[in-house]
Amino acid sequence: MTAPTIKGIIFDLDMCLFDTRQFGEQILDPVMYALDKFDTGNIISEEKREAIRSALMQRSITTVIKEYDIPESIATPMENACTKLRVPTRIAYKDWYGNEIRRPYLEPYQDVYDLSLHGLCYVDKAIVTRGPYPLQQDKIEAFFAYNANSWDIGYMFEGGCFIDATNKEKIQDRPPRVFRNIGWQPENVLVIGDNPDDELQAGKDLGMYTIQILRDGVKKTEGFDYYIQDFEQLRNMSLHAEINFVKEYCHFTKSARTLYRKENHPPKERQLVAPSEIVSQKLWCINE
């Protein structure tokens, strides 16, 4: 196989750049309460409930609803509860006076820093994540916030952060429009993620190169181009010229930026982008 030339990398967020299980399962209590409240006929067994809770810690609500065939009468309240979830605050660091500073933050996988080494530091990178906009925005802000007082991780994702908050009626519209507006040819784009049914499949459908990252608890799915355990392996692939990473200053096309950037539109129920100080101007939202 000829080594591909990659000009841009698209990363999934959950279970790719950080472990969602660091929240603790209690974050899902409102969602599971909605399940219990509206499952009036006891359709879902206790064993299935526990399987759904575990799955929600690693996969999107839409994927889990489809996977476990949850009836719409139960699924809709669960989705509504999910839109109200927020990243919990924790002690992020201590200031010079020893005061504990609490804020929402997410600790990235340590190998994320390998993305700043060797050839990987030159290629443009973007984050694309699917799910309820408020929660996904919180995750992105918390992901960057953790590094705001140490090693700034935000600079590594110059391509931006895209939230696919597509309405559930259009959830089958694959692939996300952001994939169609990348400023490179599909054969120059690499998609990395854990879930075979979301960004990975979308990238594959468009002829992009795909890597499934097999974090702890992620099952391998056949059909993708490469498989890695962590980003150190990706760096080694670059070192051994299995993949050629090239810097080209044309990441997302002007049409893509015009399509997704909401800076000239007022926020509406937090569904449009209101970039925080930390995320700066890197956050876009896809909301059809």
C-alpha positions as a printed Julia matrix, in Angstrom:
288×3 Matrix{Float64}:
   0.0    0.0    0.0
   1.41   3.37  -1.06
   1.86   5.77   1.83
  -0.96   8.36   1.66
  -0.27  12.08   1.7
  -2.32  13.71   4.44
  -2.96  17.46   4.58
  -5.6   17.45   7.31
  -6.77  15.25  10.18
 -10.32  15.16  11.55
 -10.59  13.9   15.13
 -13.61  12.62  16.98
 -13.82  14.0   20.53
 -15.28  11.44  22.96
 -13.08   8.38  23.67
 -10.58   9.66  21.12
  -9.09  12.8   22.67
 -10.37  12.23  26.22
 -11.97   9.45  28.24
 -15.64  10.27  28.86
 -15.7    7.91  31.84
 -13.81  10.49  33.9
 -17.19  12.23  34.43
 -18.42   9.37  36.58
 -21.69   7.59  35.82
 -23.64   9.96  38.08
 -23.63  12.52  35.26
 -26.15  10.28  33.49
 -28.63  10.2   36.39
 -31.08  12.66  34.72
 -31.07  10.61  31.52
 -31.61   7.32  33.34
 -34.34   8.96  35.46
 -36.15   9.89  32.23
 -35.83   6.28  31.07
 -37.3    4.95  34.33
 -40.09   7.54  34.39
 -41.35   6.97  30.86
 -40.81   3.2   30.71
 -44.23   2.7   32.26
 -44.66  -0.77  30.82
 -41.28  -2.03  32.06
 -40.24  -2.7   28.46
 -36.55  -2.37  29.29
 -35.13  -4.95  31.7
 -32.79  -4.06  34.56
 -29.92  -5.77  32.76
 -30.59  -3.75  29.62
 -30.77  -0.55  31.69
 -27.27  -1.14  33.04
 -26.0   -1.89  29.53
 -27.55   1.38  28.27
 -25.93   3.37  31.11
 -22.51   1.86  30.33
 -22.94   2.5   26.61
 -23.9    6.15  27.19
 -20.58   6.72  28.94
 -18.78   6.03  25.66
 -21.2    6.67  22.81
 -23.66   9.36  21.76
 -27.29   9.22  22.85
 -28.39   8.82  19.21
 -26.12   5.82  18.67
 -27.25   4.15  21.91
 -30.95   4.67  21.16
 -30.5    3.01  17.79
 -28.28   0.23  19.15
 -30.72  -0.78  21.9
 -33.88  -0.09  19.88
 -35.32   2.21  22.53
 -38.95   3.2   21.75
 -39.52   6.82  20.76
 -41.79   7.41  23.77
 -38.77   6.74  26.0
 -36.01   7.95  23.66
 -37.37  11.5   23.28
 -37.39  12.28  27.06
 -33.91  10.75  27.32
 -32.66  13.03  24.52
 -34.27  16.05  26.17
 -32.57  15.19  29.47
 -29.26  14.79  27.64
 -29.47  18.34  26.26
 -29.46  19.65  29.85
 -26.29  17.82  30.91
 -23.2   19.89  31.66
 -19.57  19.1   32.39
 -19.2   19.07  36.22
 -16.77  21.42  37.94
 -13.67  20.01  39.61
 -10.54  21.34  41.27
  -8.55  22.3   38.21
  -5.44  23.71  39.89
  -4.18  25.76  42.84
  -3.11  29.37  42.46
   0.06  30.91  43.92
  -1.71  31.37  47.27
  -2.81  27.75  47.49
  -6.45  28.49  46.73
  -8.25  25.69  44.92
  -9.66  26.87  41.6
 -12.74  24.96  40.48
 -13.9   24.9   36.88
 -15.26  22.46  34.33
 -12.33  20.65  32.82
 -11.52  17.43  31.03
  -8.2   15.7   31.25
  -7.01  14.6   27.8
  -5.37  11.29  27.12
  -1.66  11.87  27.74
  -0.76  10.72  24.24
  -2.69  13.71  22.81
   0.54  15.66  23.31
   2.2   13.37  20.76
   0.18  15.25  18.15
   2.55  18.18  18.61
   5.66  16.11  17.83
   7.52  15.24  14.63
   5.52  15.52  11.38
   2.21  15.57  13.21
   2.81  19.14  14.39
   2.69  20.47  10.81
  -0.59  19.03   9.56
  -3.85  20.9   10.18
  -6.22  19.28  12.64
  -9.92  19.73  13.35
 -12.43  18.27  15.8
 -15.86  17.09  14.67
 -18.28  15.82  17.29
 -21.96  14.83  17.19
 -24.46  15.37  19.97
 -26.58  17.97  21.83
 -24.95  21.32  21.23
 -24.8   22.68  24.82
 -23.11  19.56  26.21
 -20.68  19.19  23.29
 -19.74  22.87  23.55
 -19.13  22.42  27.27
 -16.89  19.43  26.52
 -14.8   21.37  24.0
 -14.42  24.35  26.32
 -13.52  22.08  29.25
 -11.09  20.14  27.06
  -9.21  23.33  26.22
  -9.65  24.85  29.7
  -7.68  22.1   31.41
  -4.61  23.21  29.52
  -5.18  26.94  29.77
  -2.75  27.22  32.7
  -0.22  24.65  31.55
   0.34  23.44  28.01
  -2.1   25.1   25.63
  -3.71  22.29  23.68
  -5.91  24.55  21.59
  -3.16  25.6   19.2
  -2.95  22.03  17.88
  -6.45  22.22  16.39
  -6.13  25.1   13.96
  -8.8   23.63  11.7
 -11.47  24.44  14.28
 -14.06  22.54  16.33
 -17.31  21.53  14.68
 -20.41  20.36  16.55
 -22.91  18.37  14.52
 -26.13  19.26  16.33
 -28.3   18.11  13.43
 -31.96  17.57  14.29
 -32.77  13.91  14.93
 -35.14  13.87  11.93
 -32.09  14.42   9.72
 -29.68  12.28  11.71
 -29.37   9.82   8.83
 -28.07  12.57   6.54
 -24.58  11.18   6.14
 -21.95  12.39   5.97
 -21.98  15.69   7.91
 -21.76  18.71   5.64
 -18.47  19.76   7.2
 -16.87  16.7    5.6
 -18.07  17.86   2.2
 -16.55  21.31   2.65
 -13.01  20.33   3.56
 -10.51  22.32   1.5
  -8.65  19.22   0.34
  -9.35  16.21  -1.81
 -10.75  13.26   0.2
  -7.59  11.24  -0.42
  -5.65  13.89   1.52
  -7.82  13.71   4.65
  -7.46  11.33   7.59
 -10.36  10.7    9.99
  -9.6    9.31  13.47
 -12.25   8.11  15.9
 -13.52   5.24  18.01
 -17.14   4.86  16.88
 -17.48   3.08  13.51
 -20.98   4.48  12.92
 -20.23   8.2   13.13
 -17.26  10.15  11.78
 -15.35   7.05  10.69
 -18.12   5.79   8.44
 -18.76   9.3    7.1
 -15.09   9.65   6.17
 -15.02   6.22   4.57
 -18.12   7.01   2.51
 -16.34  10.04   1.07
 -13.13   8.18   0.26
 -11.06   9.6    3.11
  -8.47   7.54   4.98
  -9.72   6.22   8.31
  -8.12   5.13  11.58
 -10.08   3.5   14.37
  -8.43   4.26  17.69
  -8.89   1.32  20.03
  -9.04   2.96  23.43
  -9.8    0.84  26.48
 -13.29  -0.6   26.04
 -13.52   0.12  22.3
 -14.23  -2.89  20.08
 -12.38  -3.25  16.79
 -14.56  -3.0   13.7
 -13.21  -4.34  10.42
 -13.22  -2.26   7.26
 -11.06   0.76   8.12
  -7.58   1.56   6.78
  -5.56   1.55   9.99
  -5.89   0.71  13.69
  -3.96   2.26  16.56
  -4.04   2.03  20.36
  -2.87   5.59  20.94
  -1.36   8.61  19.2
   2.17   7.46  19.91
   1.53   4.78  17.3
   0.34   7.47  14.89
   3.57   9.39  15.48
   5.56   6.22  14.78
   3.64   5.77  11.52
   4.79   9.25  10.58
   8.39   8.53  11.6
   8.46   5.38   9.47
   6.81   7.14   6.52
   3.77   4.85   6.58
   1.75   8.07   6.32
   3.16  11.33   4.92
   1.85  14.41   6.72
   2.07  17.67   4.76
   1.4   21.24   5.86
  -0.85  23.21   3.53
  -2.47  26.48   4.55
  -5.96  25.93   3.17
  -7.73  23.84   5.8
 -11.45  24.65   5.55
 -12.84  26.37   2.5
 -14.36  29.82   2.68
 -17.79  28.32   2.01
 -17.38  26.01   5.0
 -16.46  28.9    7.28
 -19.41  30.94   6.01
 -21.71  27.95   6.43
 -20.83  27.13  10.02
 -19.58  30.26  11.69
 -22.33  31.99  13.61
 -20.43  35.05  14.85
 -22.78  37.42  12.99
 -25.95  35.81  14.32
 -27.44  36.21  17.82
 -27.49  33.08  20.01
 -30.84  31.28  20.12
 -31.4   28.91  23.03
 -27.68  28.13  23.07
 -28.05  26.37  19.72
 -25.87  28.86  17.89
 -22.23  29.44  18.63
 -21.23  31.72  21.47
 -17.45  31.15  21.63
 -15.91  31.41  25.08
 -12.65  33.17  25.82
 -10.8   29.85  25.87
 -12.24  28.4   22.68
 -11.81  31.82  21.06
 -12.88  31.76  17.4
 -12.41  28.04  16.81
 -15.93  26.76  17.46
 -18.58  26.27  14.79
 -21.97  24.57  14.95
 -23.85  22.54  12.36
 -27.52  22.86  13.23
 -30.05  22.13  10.49
